[in-house]
Amino acid sequence: MRALAVDGLVNARDLGGLPLRGGGATPRGVFFRSENVDALTARGWGELHRLGVRTVVDLRQAAERERDQCTRPDWVVTVHVDLDGLENVDFWHDYAESGLWGTAAHFLPHLAAMPERAGAALEAVAGAREGGVLFHCMSGRDRTGLVAMLLLSVVGVESDAIVDDYLETVRRADALAAASGRENDEPAREAILARRGSSTEQAFRDALAGLDLVAFLTLAGVPEGAQRRLRTWRGSITSGEDAR
């Protein structure tokens, strides 16, 4: 099972164990994804330590980070990368008005308008210190989902497996809502997409199918050394140079 039994998290999983197009599977213990780690208990942090996690890449806005209340252990390094870029008001206006903000419908436009944001996230996970890297946003759905889509694509994971990994967070929506004390907003998002002839799954499939990874990495200015570490999953796949 890729799902992690970590005290304080309900949407944490290892990105290892996913099938590669050329055969084999992604290695375990390299990249992990989750919701906000501020709810982790001391026991939960200990469980992450035993899993090998040593770096956390936080994809949230500064205002979101300021609401955190818990102290993190000194063995973990946290790297902040604001993926959203809310200062680009012109970009976000229409997505906020339409309700498409929290859907995969904005993934490709975001990569085109602000490639440096996702590029910085990829450089952060590629260049982290030795050990596993966990990346997260608030619920671990879309910002985390976008970065996971890029990481899984660059190493050549089968498309259906990438889609299923994204949908796993959707399937955990009730648990996420209960953990945060709010209502499950997945039905509302599904309704917004349905009015546009799409769905949560289809919006993500469209983003994945439309991703030009080589063009994005070039536009984002991700250095070749970082790209090599991404293609080999930080050196854990010896044949990953040719994975696309």
C-alpha positions as CSV (number, residue, x, y, z in Angstrom):
1,M,0.0,0.0,0.0
2,R,1.3,3.5,-0.9
3,A,-1.0,5.2,1.7
4,L,1.0,6.2,4.8
5,A,-0.3,5.4,8.3
6,V,1.0,8.7,9.9
7,D,-0.6,10.1,13.0
8,G,-2.2,13.4,12.1
9,L,-2.5,12.9,8.3
10,V,-5.3,11.3,6.3
11,N,-4.0,12.1,2.7
12,A,-0.3,11.0,2.8
13,R,1.2,8.6,0.4
14,D,4.5,7.4,-1.1
15,L,4.8,8.1,-4.8
16,G,6.8,4.9,-5.1
17,G,5.3,1.7,-6.5
18,L,3.7,3.3,-9.6
19,P,4.1,1.6,-13.0
20,L,6.6,3.0,-15.5
21,R,5.9,3.0,-19.2
22,G,9.2,1.2,-19.9
23,G,8.6,-1.4,-17.2
24,G,9.3,-1.5,-13.5
25,A,7.9,1.0,-11.0
26,T,8.9,4.2,-9.2
27,P,11.1,3.6,-6.2
28,R,9.6,3.9,-2.7
29,G,11.0,6.3,-0.1
30,V,12.0,9.1,-2.5
31,F,9.0,11.4,-2.9
32,F,5.9,11.7,-0.6
33,R,2.8,13.8,-0.9
34,S,0.3,14.9,1.8
35,E,-2.0,17.6,3.1
36,N,-0.7,20.3,5.5
37,V,1.7,18.7,8.0
38,D,0.8,21.1,10.8
39,A,-1.6,18.5,12.2
40,L,1.1,16.0,12.7
41,T,1.6,14.7,16.2
42,A,5.0,13.9,17.7
43,R,4.2,10.3,16.9
44,G,3.4,11.2,13.3
45,W,6.7,13.1,12.9
46,G,8.5,10.0,14.3
47,E,6.7,7.9,11.7
48,L,7.8,10.2,8.9
49,H,11.4,10.0,10.2
50,R,11.3,6.3,10.2
51,L,10.1,6.4,6.6
52,G,13.2,8.4,5.7
53,V,11.6,11.9,5.2
54,R,14.2,14.6,5.9
55,T,12.8,17.5,3.8
56,V,9.4,19.1,3.5
57,V,8.6,21.3,0.6
58,D,5.7,23.6,1.5
59,L,3.8,24.9,-1.6
60,R,1.4,27.2,0.3
61,Q,1.1,31.0,0.4
62,A,2.8,32.9,3.2
63,A,-0.6,33.8,4.8
64,E,-1.4,30.1,5.0
65,R,1.9,29.2,6.6
66,E,1.4,32.0,9.2
67,R,-1.6,30.1,10.6
68,D,0.5,27.1,11.5
69,Q,0.7,26.4,15.3
70,C,3.0,23.4,15.8
71,T,6.8,23.3,16.1
72,R,8.6,21.0,13.7
73,P,11.4,18.7,14.8
74,D,14.9,19.8,14.2
75,W,15.8,16.9,12.0
76,V,13.4,18.1,9.2
77,V,14.3,21.0,6.8
78,T,11.3,23.0,5.4
79,V,11.6,24.7,2.1
80,H,8.9,27.2,1.1
81,V,7.8,27.6,-2.5
82,D,4.6,29.7,-3.0
83,L,3.2,27.9,-6.0
84,D,0.1,30.0,-6.5
85,G,1.5,33.5,-7.2
86,L,-1.6,35.4,-6.1
87,E,0.1,38.7,-7.0
88,N,-0.7,37.8,-10.6
89,V,-4.2,39.1,-10.2
90,D,-5.1,39.1,-13.9
91,F,-4.4,35.4,-14.1
92,W,-6.4,34.4,-11.0
93,H,-9.4,36.7,-11.5
94,D,-11.4,34.6,-13.9
95,Y,-10.6,31.3,-12.1
96,A,-11.8,32.8,-8.8
97,E,-15.0,34.2,-10.5
98,S,-15.8,30.9,-12.2
99,G,-15.0,28.6,-9.3
100,L,-12.4,26.7,-11.3
101,W,-9.6,27.8,-9.0
102,G,-9.7,24.5,-7.1
103,T,-9.7,22.3,-10.1
104,A,-7.2,20.9,-12.6
105,A,-8.7,23.2,-15.2
106,H,-6.1,25.9,-14.3
107,F,-3.0,23.6,-14.3
108,L,-1.8,24.1,-17.9
109,P,-2.6,27.9,-18.0
110,H,-0.7,28.3,-14.7
111,L,2.3,26.4,-16.1
112,A,2.2,28.7,-19.1
113,A,1.7,32.0,-17.2
114,M,4.0,31.4,-14.3
115,P,6.3,28.5,-15.2
116,E,8.9,29.7,-12.7
117,R,6.6,28.8,-9.8
118,A,6.3,25.1,-10.6
119,G,9.9,25.2,-11.8
120,A,11.0,26.4,-8.3
121,A,9.0,23.5,-6.7
122,L,10.7,21.0,-8.9
123,E,14.1,22.4,-8.2
124,A,13.3,22.3,-4.5
125,V,12.5,18.6,-4.5
126,A,15.3,17.7,-6.8
127,G,17.9,19.6,-4.8
128,A,16.8,18.7,-1.3
129,R,19.3,17.2,1.1
130,E,19.8,13.4,1.3
131,G,16.6,11.5,2.4
132,G,13.0,11.4,1.4
133,V,11.1,14.6,0.3
134,L,7.5,15.3,1.3
135,F,5.7,18.1,-0.5
136,H,2.3,19.5,0.5
137,C,-0.2,22.3,0.3
138,M,-3.4,22.6,2.4
139,S,-5.5,19.6,1.5
140,G,-2.8,18.0,-0.8
141,R,-5.2,18.2,-3.8
142,D,-4.3,20.7,-6.5
143,R,-1.0,22.4,-5.8
144,T,0.3,19.1,-4.6
145,G,-1.5,17.4,-7.5
146,L,0.2,19.7,-10.0
147,V,3.7,19.0,-8.7
148,A,2.9,15.3,-8.5
149,M,1.7,15.3,-12.1
150,L,5.1,16.8,-13.2
151,L,7.2,14.5,-11.0
152,L,5.4,11.4,-12.3
153,S,5.4,12.6,-15.9
154,V,9.1,13.3,-16.0
155,V,10.0,9.8,-14.9
156,G,7.6,8.2,-17.3
157,V,4.8,6.8,-15.1
158,E,1.8,5.4,-17.0
159,S,-0.9,8.0,-17.6
160,D,-3.7,6.0,-15.9
161,A,-1.6,5.6,-12.8
162,I,-0.9,9.4,-12.6
163,V,-4.7,10.0,-12.9
164,D,-5.5,7.5,-10.2
165,D,-2.9,9.1,-7.9
166,Y,-4.7,12.5,-8.3
167,L,-8.1,10.9,-7.8
168,E,-7.0,9.2,-4.6
169,T,-7.1,12.6,-2.9
170,V,-10.6,13.1,-4.2
171,R,-11.6,9.7,-2.8
172,R,-10.3,10.9,0.6
173,A,-12.4,14.0,0.6
174,D,-14.7,12.9,3.4
175,A,-11.8,12.1,5.6
176,L,-10.0,15.4,4.8
177,A,-13.2,17.4,5.5
178,A,-13.7,15.7,8.8
179,A,-10.1,16.2,9.8
180,S,-10.3,20.0,9.1
181,G,-13.9,20.4,10.5
182,R,-15.4,21.6,7.2
183,E,-17.8,20.3,4.6
184,N,-16.7,18.1,1.7
185,D,-16.6,20.5,-1.3
186,E,-15.9,17.9,-4.0
187,P,-19.6,17.8,-5.1
188,A,-19.6,21.6,-5.6
189,R,-16.4,21.4,-7.7
190,E,-17.8,18.5,-9.7
191,A,-21.0,20.5,-10.4
192,I,-18.9,23.5,-11.6
193,L,-17.0,21.3,-14.0
194,A,-20.1,19.5,-15.2
195,R,-21.7,22.8,-16.3
196,R,-18.7,23.1,-18.6
197,G,-19.0,19.6,-20.0
198,S,-16.2,18.2,-17.9
199,S,-15.5,16.5,-14.6
200,T,-12.9,16.3,-11.9
201,E,-11.3,13.3,-13.6
202,Q,-11.6,14.7,-17.1
203,A,-10.1,18.1,-16.2
204,F,-7.1,16.3,-14.8
205,R,-6.8,14.0,-17.8
206,D,-7.0,17.0,-20.1
207,A,-4.2,18.7,-18.2
208,L,-2.0,15.6,-18.3
209,A,-2.6,14.9,-22.0
210,G,-1.8,18.6,-22.9
211,L,1.4,18.7,-20.9
212,D,4.4,19.4,-23.0
213,L,7.0,18.5,-20.4
214,V,10.1,19.4,-22.5
215,A,8.7,22.8,-23.4
216,F,7.7,23.5,-19.8
217,L,11.1,22.6,-18.3
218,T,12.7,24.9,-20.8
219,L,10.3,27.7,-20.2
220,A,10.7,27.3,-16.4
221,G,14.4,27.4,-16.7
222,V,15.0,24.2,-14.7
223,P,18.7,23.5,-14.9
224,E,19.9,20.3,-16.6
225,G,21.4,19.0,-13.4
226,A,18.0,19.3,-11.6
227,Q,16.3,17.8,-14.6
228,R,18.7,14.8,-14.4
229,R,17.9,14.3,-10.7
230,L,14.2,14.4,-11.5
231,R,14.5,11.9,-14.4
232,T,16.4,9.6,-12.1
233,W,14.3,10.3,-9.0
234,R,17.3,11.7,-7.2
235,G,19.6,9.0,-8.5
236,S,17.4,6.1,-7.5
237,I,16.6,5.0,-11.1
238,T,19.8,4.3,-13.0
239,S,18.0,4.1,-16.4
240,G,15.9,7.2,-15.8
241,E,18.0,9.5,-18.2
242,D,15.7,8.5,-21.0
243,A,12.4,8.6,-19.1
244,R,10.0,11.2,-20.3
